[in-house]
Amino acid sequence: MTNRARAQVAGMGQYTPARRRGGQNRKGVDNMTVNLNRFAQGLPDPQEAKTMCYCQGCGGNIYPGEDVYVIDGDITHNDWECLVQYINPVVKTIEEVMGVE
């Protein structure tokens, strides 16, 4: 006895075949192919990236999508070292600043 006949005898009504997994068509070809390989596209070529401006701290290129600091209209990378290079602080002891020896 076939599955269809069993379903009709049991009073289950119309027989419907089981669904195929993964969006496959009747020939078993997957219609929803997703490439999960994260390296399939590769990284963008840095030589093709457009420079938006230059960092006032380190002098390096700033590319689209980067976070930056803006100080009085000057732009630096969103990096502590670039910010320190930009402001160029002078490190002294408190005694030297206050004129106490």
C-alpha positions in Angstrom: 0.0 0.0 0.0 1.4 3.4 -0.9 1.5 6.5 1.3 -1.4 8.1 -0.7 -3.6 5.0 -0.2 -2.7 4.9 3.6 -3.7 8.5 4.0 -7.0 8.0 2.3 -7.8 4.8 4.2 -7.0 6.5 7.5 -9.4 9.3 6.6 -6.7 12.0 6.6 -8.1 13.5 3.4 -5.9 14.5 0.5 -2.3 13.2 0.4 0.4 15.9 0.2 4.0 14.9 -0.3 6.5 16.0 2.3 8.3 19.3 1.6 11.8 19.3 0.3 14.5 20.8 2.4 16.5 23.9 1.6 14.4 25.3 -1.2 15.2 22.5 -3.6 13.2 22.1 -6.8 11.9 18.7 -8.1 15.3 17.8 -9.5 17.0 18.5 -6.2 18.7 21.6 -7.3 19.1 24.2 -4.5 17.4 27.5 -5.5 18.6 29.4 -2.5 22.4 29.0 -2.6 24.1 31.2 0.0 27.9 31.4 0.0 29.0 31.3 3.7 32.7 31.6 2.8 33.6 35.0 4.3 36.8 35.1 2.2 35.0 34.5 -1.2 34.8 38.3 -1.9 38.2 39.1 -0.6 39.3 42.4 1.0 39.0 45.6 -0.9 42.3 46.7 -2.5 43.7 49.5 -0.3 45.4 51.0 -3.4 41.9 51.7 -4.9 40.6 53.5 -1.7 40.0 57.2 -2.1 41.8 59.5 0.4 39.3 61.9 1.9 41.9 64.0 3.7 45.1 63.8 5.8 45.5 63.5 9.5 46.9 66.7 11.2 48.5 64.5 13.9 50.4 61.8 12.0 50.0 62.9 8.4 48.5 59.6 7.3 45.6 59.2 4.9 42.0 59.3 6.2 39.6 57.0 4.2 35.8 57.0 3.8 34.0 55.5 6.8 36.8 56.2 9.3 36.0 57.9 12.6 37.9 61.1 13.2 38.4 63.9 15.8 37.7 67.4 14.7 39.6 70.1 16.6 38.9 73.7 15.5 38.4 72.5 12.0 41.5 70.3 11.9 41.0 66.6 11.5 42.9 63.7 13.1 42.4 60.0 13.2 40.2 58.6 16.0 43.4 57.5 17.8 44.9 58.7 21.0 48.5 58.9 19.6 47.4 61.1 16.7 45.5 63.4 19.1 48.6 63.7 21.3 50.8 64.4 18.3 48.4 67.1 17.1 48.3 69.0 20.4 52.1 68.4 21.1 52.0 68.7 24.9 55.0 69.7 26.9 55.6 67.5 29.9 56.9 69.2 33.0 56.8 68.7 36.7 54.4 70.8 38.8 57.4 72.5 40.5 58.7 73.7 37.1 55.3 75.1 36.1 54.8 76.9 39.4 58.4 78.2 39.5 59.2 76.4 42.8 62.5 74.8 43.4 
